[in-house]
Amino acid sequence: MNLFTKAVRPVLFRLGGGDAEAAHEWTLHRLASMPPAAREVMRRRFAFSAPVDAFGVRFPNRVGLAAGMDKNGLALPAWPALGFGFVEVGTVTAKAQPGNDKPRLFRLRESEAIINRMGFNNAGAAALAERLRELGPIGVPLGVSLGKSKVTPLDEAVEDYLESYRLLHPYADYIAINVSSPNTPGLRSLQDREFLTTLLKALSGPVPVLVKIAPDLTEPAIAELLEVCLEQGAAGLIATNTTLARDGLAPADQGLATEAGGLSGRPLTERSRAVVKFVHDETGGRLPIVGVGGILCADDAARMLDAGATLVQLYSGFIYKGPDLVKAVAQGARPARAHVTR
């Protein structure tokens, strides 16, 4: 056990009477208010340099913060100080929206997992663009995850994504297209060939565009999606989003298994890695992969990289293990599979 798991995590997990979202918001606001001197202390402790290039972007290390942790970019200066080599904000939508009803975020402690049905709660693309304009560069690459506004009909989804893209791409080192969250009705249907082809054509521009996929797709469905990504010049793939499956939960967490939403954390480790390996093998390494899902130790990350990922992201692992995990993963990140530079 480290200081975070022994002393900090128990306090955070008691905030708001144990409410996970209350703890999340409290932590975000504390990180956002961290003074520069404190950030420098954190940087000296957690930052680790091991530069790597992917889809035309230089990353100071291979470990990123996954989308969903800081949707509105409130604490952006703090994440590099905690050791992250890149940060992905969002998922953001063209229209501001409150998300789904609370409670909508649940910890499954014995399983080291999270269930969320947040529903893309965010202040909207225009507000994030203004925040990024005022803040300026944060010292590491910035990704922006785009989703569809809930009120936008599926047949108007391309224009909805495009509105967000126009506002935000000037501030992004890469754009992630989220068509795989299970918490927006109909969103996962946008992973099919026709829509994805149209969307990637519409978002063609100077900024690399990556597609984030669900772990619940069959291999034939993933193969078809990969064909579209290669045909339309997608810069890479993020594998994977949360799952609707409830396999691998500890007996003590079975009472939460019926909660609607996407599951992340330890139960997703094997499936996410299997998807990464399939994508790498199917594309012959031609499509850079950001591996995310169930990374809770340095060995998990090493195996994800060995499966074919170029970069990795943390979400649930950071919640359960804290910033020591970021440094441990960065130090141990040594990919063993061949990648084709794009």
C-alpha positions as CSV (number, residue, x, y, z in Angstrom):
1,M,0.0,0.0,0.0
2,N,1.1,3.6,-0.7
3,L,0.2,6.8,1.0
4,F,-2.8,7.3,-1.4
5,T,-4.4,3.9,-0.8
6,K,-3.6,3.9,2.9
7,A,-4.6,7.5,3.9
8,V,-6.0,9.6,1.0
9,R,-8.4,7.1,-0.6
10,P,-10.3,6.2,2.6
11,V,-11.0,9.9,3.1
12,L,-12.1,10.5,-0.4
13,F,-14.4,7.5,-0.4
14,R,-16.2,8.8,2.7
15,L,-16.9,12.2,1.2
16,G,-20.6,13.0,0.6
17,G,-21.6,10.0,2.7
18,G,-19.8,7.7,0.3
19,D,-21.3,9.3,-2.8
20,A,-18.8,8.7,-5.7
21,E,-19.8,11.8,-7.7
22,A,-19.5,14.1,-4.7
23,A,-16.0,12.8,-4.1
24,H,-15.2,13.3,-7.8
25,E,-16.4,16.9,-7.9
26,W,-14.6,17.7,-4.6
27,T,-11.3,16.3,-5.9
28,L,-11.6,18.2,-9.2
29,H,-12.2,21.5,-7.5
30,R,-9.2,20.9,-5.1
31,L,-7.0,20.1,-8.1
32,A,-8.2,23.1,-10.0
33,S,-7.3,25.4,-7.1
34,M,-3.8,23.9,-6.6
35,P,-1.3,26.7,-6.6
36,P,1.7,26.6,-9.0
37,A,4.2,25.9,-6.1
38,A,2.2,22.9,-5.1
39,R,2.0,21.7,-8.7
40,E,5.7,21.9,-9.0
41,V,6.2,19.8,-5.9
42,M,3.8,17.2,-7.3
43,R,5.6,17.3,-10.7
44,R,9.0,16.6,-9.1
45,R,7.5,13.5,-7.4
46,F,5.4,12.0,-10.1
47,A,6.6,13.2,-13.6
48,F,8.6,10.8,-15.7
49,S,10.0,11.4,-19.1
50,A,10.1,8.7,-21.8
51,P,9.0,10.5,-25.0
52,V,7.2,8.7,-27.8
53,D,5.7,9.8,-31.1
54,A,2.2,8.7,-32.2
55,F,0.0,10.0,-35.1
56,G,2.3,13.0,-35.5
57,V,2.2,14.1,-31.9
58,R,5.1,14.0,-29.4
59,F,4.1,12.6,-26.0
60,P,6.4,13.0,-22.9
61,N,5.4,9.6,-21.8
62,R,2.8,6.9,-22.8
63,V,0.3,7.4,-19.9
64,G,-2.8,9.6,-20.4
65,L,-5.8,10.6,-18.4
66,A,-8.9,9.1,-20.0
67,A,-12.0,11.1,-21.0
68,G,-14.6,11.4,-18.3
69,M,-12.4,12.4,-15.4
70,D,-12.2,16.1,-16.3
71,K,-15.1,16.7,-18.7
72,N,-15.0,20.5,-18.6
73,G,-11.2,20.9,-18.3
74,L,-11.5,22.4,-14.8
75,A,-8.2,21.0,-13.4
76,L,-6.1,20.9,-16.6
77,P,-2.9,22.3,-15.1
78,A,-2.9,19.7,-12.4
79,W,-2.8,16.5,-14.5
80,P,0.7,16.9,-15.9
81,A,1.9,17.6,-12.4
82,L,0.5,14.2,-11.4
83,G,2.6,12.6,-14.1
84,F,0.3,12.2,-17.0
85,G,1.9,12.5,-20.4
86,F,-1.3,13.6,-22.1
87,V,-4.8,14.5,-21.1
88,E,-8.2,13.9,-22.8
89,V,-11.0,16.2,-21.8
90,G,-14.7,15.6,-22.3
91,T,-16.7,13.9,-23.5
92,V,-18.1,17.2,-24.6
93,T,-21.2,17.8,-26.7
94,A,-22.3,20.7,-28.9
95,K,-25.1,21.6,-26.5
96,A,-24.6,21.9,-22.8
97,Q,-26.5,19.2,-20.9
98,P,-27.0,18.0,-17.3
99,G,-26.6,14.3,-18.0
100,N,-28.7,11.6,-16.5
101,D,-30.4,11.7,-13.1
102,K,-28.4,11.1,-9.9
103,P,-27.2,8.8,-8.5
104,R,-25.3,7.9,-11.6
105,L,-21.8,6.9,-10.4
106,F,-21.0,3.8,-8.3
107,R,-17.9,2.3,-6.8
108,L,-17.6,-1.5,-6.8
109,R,-14.7,-1.6,-4.3
110,E,-14.0,-5.3,-4.1
111,S,-14.0,-5.6,-7.9
112,E,-11.9,-2.4,-8.3
113,A,-14.5,-1.2,-10.7
114,I,-16.8,1.7,-11.5
115,I,-20.3,1.8,-13.0
116,N,-21.3,5.1,-14.5
117,R,-24.3,6.3,-16.3
118,M,-23.3,10.0,-16.4
119,G,-24.8,10.7,-19.8
120,F,-22.3,13.2,-21.1
121,N,-22.9,15.8,-18.5
122,N,-20.9,18.9,-19.6
123,A,-21.0,22.6,-20.0
124,G,-21.0,22.4,-23.8
125,A,-18.4,22.8,-26.6
126,A,-18.5,26.6,-26.6
127,A,-17.7,26.8,-22.9
128,L,-14.8,24.3,-23.1
129,A,-13.4,26.2,-26.1
130,E,-13.4,29.4,-24.1
131,R,-11.8,27.7,-21.2
132,L,-9.0,26.3,-23.4
133,R,-8.5,29.7,-25.1
134,E,-8.0,31.4,-21.8
135,L,-5.8,28.7,-20.3
136,G,-3.4,28.2,-23.2
137,P,-1.1,25.2,-23.6
138,I,-0.8,22.9,-20.6
139,G,2.6,21.4,-21.3
140,V,1.4,18.0,-22.6
141,P,-0.7,17.0,-25.5
142,L,-4.4,17.6,-25.1
143,G,-7.1,15.4,-26.6
144,V,-10.7,16.4,-26.8
145,S,-13.4,13.7,-26.8
146,L,-16.6,14.6,-28.8
147,G,-20.0,13.1,-28.3
148,K,-23.5,13.6,-29.6
149,S,-25.9,15.9,-27.8
150,K,-28.8,13.9,-26.3
151,V,-31.4,16.1,-27.8
152,T,-30.0,15.8,-31.3
153,P,-31.7,13.2,-33.5
154,L,-29.5,10.5,-34.9
155,D,-30.0,11.7,-38.4
156,E,-28.5,15.1,-37.4
157,A,-25.6,13.6,-35.5
158,V,-22.9,14.4,-38.0
159,E,-23.6,18.2,-37.9
160,D,-23.8,18.0,-34.1
161,Y,-20.2,16.5,-33.9
162,L,-19.1,18.9,-36.6
163,E,-20.3,21.9,-34.5
164,S,-18.1,20.8,-31.6
165,Y,-15.2,20.0,-33.9
166,R,-15.2,23.5,-35.4
167,L,-15.2,25.1,-31.9
168,L,-12.6,22.8,-30.3
169,H,-10.1,21.5,-32.9
170,P,-7.9,24.7,-32.8
171,Y,-7.0,23.8,-29.1
172,A,-6.6,20.1,-29.5
173,D,-3.6,18.0,-30.3
174,Y,-6.0,15.2,-31.3
175,I,-9.8,14.7,-31.4
176,A,-11.5,11.6,-30.1
177,I,-14.9,10.6,-31.6
178,N,-17.0,8.9,-28.9
179,V,-19.5,6.8,-30.6
180,S,-19.4,4.0,-28.0
181,S,-20.8,5.3,-24.7
182,P,-23.6,3.1,-23.5
183,N,-25.3,6.0,-21.7
184,T,-26.7,8.1,-24.6
185,P,-29.6,6.4,-26.4
186,G,-28.7,5.1,-29.9
187,L,-25.1,6.3,-29.7
188,R,-23.5,2.9,-30.3
189,S,-25.4,2.5,-33.5
190,L,-23.2,5.3,-34.9
191,Q,-20.3,2.8,-35.0
192,D,-21.7,1.3,-38.2
193,R,-20.0,1.7,-41.6
194,E,-22.4,4.3,-43.2
195,F,-22.4,6.7,-40.3
196,L,-18.8,6.4,-39.4
197,T,-17.7,6.9,-43.0
198,T,-19.8,10.1,-43.2
199,L,-18.5,11.4,-39.9
200,L,-14.8,10.8,-40.6
201,K,-15.2,12.6,-43.9
202,A,-16.8,15.5,-42.2
203,L,-14.1,15.8,-39.6
204,S,-11.2,15.6,-42.0
205,G,-8.8,18.4,-41.2
206,P,-5.4,19.3,-39.7
207,V,-5.9,17.6,-36.3
208,P,-5.6,13.8,-35.9
209,V,-9.0,12.1,-35.3
210,L,-9.2,8.9,-33.3
211,V,-12.3,6.7,-32.9
212,K,-13.2,5.3,-29.5
213,I,-14.9,1.9,-29.7
214,A,-17.0,-0.3,-27.4
215,P,-15.6,-3.6,-25.9
216,D,-19.0,-5.3,-26.6
217,L,-18.6,-5.3,-30.4
218,T,-18.1,-8.6,-32.1
219,E,-14.8,-9.2,-34.0
220,P,-16.6,-9.0,-37.4
221,A,-18.1,-5.6,-36.4
222,I,-14.7,-4.4,-35.2
223,A,-13.1,-5.6,-38.5
224,E,-15.7,-3.6,-40.5
225,L,-15.1,-0.5,-38.4
226,L,-11.4,-0.8,-38.9
227,E,-11.9,-0.9,-42.6
228,V,-13.7,2.4,-42.4
229,C,-11.0,3.9,-40.2
230,L,-8.3,2.9,-42.6
231,E,-10.2,4.0,-45.7
232,Q,-11.1,7.4,-44.3
233,G,-7.7,8.2,-42.8
234,A,-8.5,8.0,-39.1
235,A,-5.3,8.6,-37.1
236,G,-5.9,5.9,-34.6
237,L,-8.3,4.0,-32.3
238,I,-9.1,4.2,-28.6
239,A,-9.9,0.7,-27.2
240,T,-12.0,0.5,-25.3
241,N,-15.0,2.3,-23.7
242,T,-17.0,0.9,-20.8
243,T,-18.9,-2.4,-21.1
244,L,-22.5,-3.4,-20.5
245,A,-21.4,-6.8,-19.4
246,R,-21.2,-7.6,-15.7
247,D,-18.7,-10.5,-15.8
248,G,-16.0,-10.7,-13.2
249,L,-17.6,-8.9,-10.3
250,A,-16.7,-9.9,-6.8
251,P,-19.6,-11.4,-4.7
252,A,-19.7,-8.4,-2.5
253,D,-20.5,-6.2,-5.5
254,Q,-23.2,-8.3,-7.0
255,G,-25.9,-6.0,-5.4
256,L,-24.7,-3.2,-7.7
257,A,-24.6,-5.4,-10.9
258,T,-28.2,-4.4,-11.8
259,E,-27.3,-0.7,-11.9
260,A,-27.6,0.6,-15.5
261,G,-24.5,2.1,-17.1
262,G,-21.0,1.2,-18.3
263,L,-18.6,-0.8,-16.2
264,S,-14.9,0.0,-16.1
265,G,-12.0,-1.2,-14.0
266,R,-10.6,-4.6,-13.2
267,P,-13.4,-6.6,-14.8
268,L,-12.6,-5.0,-18.2
269,T,-8.9,-5.8,-18.1
270,E,-8.9,-8.9,-20.2
271,R,-11.5,-7.8,-22.7
272,S,-9.9,-4.5,-23.5
273,R,-6.5,-6.1,-24.0
274,A,-8.1,-8.7,-26.3
275,V,-9.7,-5.9,-28.4
276,V,-6.4,-4.1,-28.6
277,K,-4.6,-7.3,-29.8
278,F,-7.4,-8.0,-32.4
279,V,-7.1,-4.4,-33.7
280,H,-3.3,-4.6,-33.9
281,D,-3.4,-8.0,-35.7
282,E,-6.2,-7.0,-38.0
283,T,-4.5,-3.8,-39.2
284,G,-1.0,-5.1,-39.1
285,G,0.0,-2.3,-36.8
286,R,-1.1,0.4,-39.3
287,L,-3.5,2.0,-36.9
288,P,-2.0,3.4,-33.6
289,I,-4.0,2.3,-30.6
290,V,-4.6,4.0,-27.3
291,G,-5.3,1.1,-24.9
292,V,-7.7,1.9,-22.0
293,G,-9.7,-0.4,-19.7
294,G,-8.8,-2.2,-16.5
295,I,-5.2,-0.9,-16.1
296,L,-4.6,-1.0,-12.3
297,C,-0.9,-1.8,-12.1
298,A,2.2,-1.4,-14.2
299,D,2.0,-5.0,-15.4
300,D,-1.5,-4.4,-16.8
301,A,-0.2,-1.5,-18.9
302,A,2.9,-3.5,-20.0
303,R,0.6,-6.3,-21.2
304,M,-1.7,-3.7,-23.0
305,L,1.4,-2.3,-24.8
306,D,2.6,-5.8,-25.6
307,A,-0.9,-6.5,-27.2
308,G,-0.3,-3.7,-29.6
309,A,-1.1,-0.4,-27.9
310,T,1.1,2.6,-28.5
311,L,-0.3,4.7,-25.6
312,V,-2.4,3.9,-22.6
313,Q,-5.0,5.8,-20.5
314,L,-6.1,5.6,-16.9
315,Y,-9.5,6.2,-15.3
316,S,-10.7,3.6,-12.8
317,G,-7.1,2.7,-12.0
318,F,-6.4,6.3,-11.0
319,I,-9.4,6.4,-8.8
320,Y,-8.3,3.3,-6.9
321,K,-4.5,3.6,-7.0
322,G,-3.8,7.4,-7.3
323,P,-0.9,9.2,-8.9
324,D,1.7,6.5,-7.9
325,L,0.1,4.3,-10.5
326,V,0.7,7.0,-13.2
327,K,4.5,7.0,-12.5
328,A,4.7,3.3,-12.2
329,V,3.0,2.8,-15.5
330,A,5.2,5.4,-17.2
331,Q,8.4,3.9,-15.9
332,G,7.4,0.4,-17.0
333,A,5.9,1.2,-20.4
334,R,8.0,-0.6,-22.9
335,P,6.0,-1.8,-25.9
336,A,7.1,-5.2,-27.3
337,R,5.1,-5.3,-30.5
338,A,6.0,-3.7,-33.8
339,H,4.0,-0.5,-34.7
340,V,3.9,1.3,-38.0
341,T,4.6,5.0,-37.6
342,R,1.9,7.2,-39.0
